Amino acid sequence: MDKKFDITAQYLNHFVEQLRPQDTEVRKELDYGFTWQNNIAILYDIRPKWNNREETINSEFAKIRYIKSTREWKLYWMRASGKWELYEPFPTSSNIQQLLQIIKEDAYSCFFG
């Protein structure tokens, strides 16, 4: 695997670990995770299913995509319609850490509500 993407996965893992509740009992009610595949990271929350607490559902809230030709990262948010939309206040960056900070700050309540 490309060294750049090994480091990217480490950034994503660190970011998600910071979001996760410390209390393991709280993690049963709300937790966070991510997938990293084909230059696309998907961030999601993990919660029990409302009508069957034994099952969990993953709700995607942010997508970061690396565009190799421009060497830029694009940030998307999940609309209520279930469609991804480019995050217009700050749609691209050459630095994934900058986009992760934008998600964390969530100035327009697009990622965490």
C-alpha positions in Angstrom: 0.0 0.0 0.0 1.1 3.6 -0.7 2.8 5.2 2.3 0.6 8.3 2.0 -2.5 6.1 2.5 -1.0 4.2 5.4 -0.5 7.6 7.1 -4.0 8.7 6.1 -5.5 5.6 7.8 -3.6 6.4 10.9 -5.0 10.0 10.9 -8.5 8.6 10.4 -8.1 6.0 13.2 -6.7 8.7 15.6 -9.7 11.0 14.7 -12.3 8.3 15.4 -10.6 7.3 18.6 -10.9 10.9 19.8 -14.6 10.9 19.0 -15.4 7.6 20.8 -16.8 7.8 24.3 -14.3 6.7 27.0 -17.0 4.8 28.9 -17.6 1.4 27.5 -21.3 1.5 28.7 -21.8 4.7 26.7 -20.2 3.0 23.6 -23.1 0.5 23.7 -25.4 3.5 23.0 -23.2 5.6 20.7 -19.9 4.8 19.1 -18.0 5.9 16.0 -16.1 4.1 13.2 -14.8 4.5 9.7 -14.0 2.6 6.5 -11.1 3.3 4.2 -11.3 1.9 0.7 -10.3 3.0 -2.8 -9.2 6.5 -1.7 -12.5 7.1 0.1 -13.0 7.4 3.8 -16.5 7.1 5.3 -17.1 8.2 8.9 -20.2 6.8 10.7 -21.8 6.5 14.1 -22.9 3.2 15.6 -26.1 2.9 17.6 -28.5 0.2 18.6 -31.4 -0.3 16.3 -34.5 1.4 17.7 -36.7 -1.7 17.6 -34.1 -4.3 18.3 -31.4 -3.1 20.7 -29.4 -6.3 20.1 -28.7 -5.1 16.5 -26.6 -2.0 15.6 -26.9 0.3 12.7 -24.1 2.4 11.1 -25.2 5.9 10.0 -22.8 7.6 7.7 -22.2 11.3 8.3 -19.0 12.3 6.4 -17.1 11.2 3.4 -13.6 12.3 2.4 -12.4 11.4 -1.1 -8.8 11.7 -2.4 -8.6 12.9 -6.0 -5.2 11.7 -7.3 -5.1 14.0 -10.4 -5.5 17.2 -8.4 -3.9 15.9 -5.2 -6.8 17.2 -3.2 -9.2 15.8 -0.6 -12.9 16.5 -1.1 -15.3 16.6 1.9 -18.9 15.6 1.7 -21.8 15.4 4.2 -24.8 13.2 4.2 -28.1 15.0 3.6 -31.4 13.9 5.2 -32.3 12.6 1.7 -29.5 10.0 2.0 -27.4 11.7 -0.7 -23.8 12.9 -0.4 -23.3 16.6 -1.0 -20.0 18.5 -1.2 -19.5 20.5 2.0 -19.6 24.0 0.5 -18.3 26.0 3.3 -14.9 24.1 2.9 -15.1 21.5 0.1 -11.5 20.8 -0.6 -8.0 20.7 0.9 -4.6 19.3 0.2 -4.5 18.2 3.9 -6.8 15.6 5.3 -6.1 16.7 8.8 -7.6 20.1 8.0 -10.8 18.4 6.8 -10.9 16.3 9.9 -10.7 19.5 12.0 -13.6 20.9 10.0 -15.7 17.8 10.8 -14.8 18.0 14.4 -15.7 21.7 14.7 -19.0 21.1 12.7 -19.7 24.9 12.5 -23.0 24.3 10.5 -24.2 21.2 12.3 -24.0 19.1 9.1 -22.0 16.2 10.6 -23.2 15.7 14.2 -26.5 17.5 14.0 
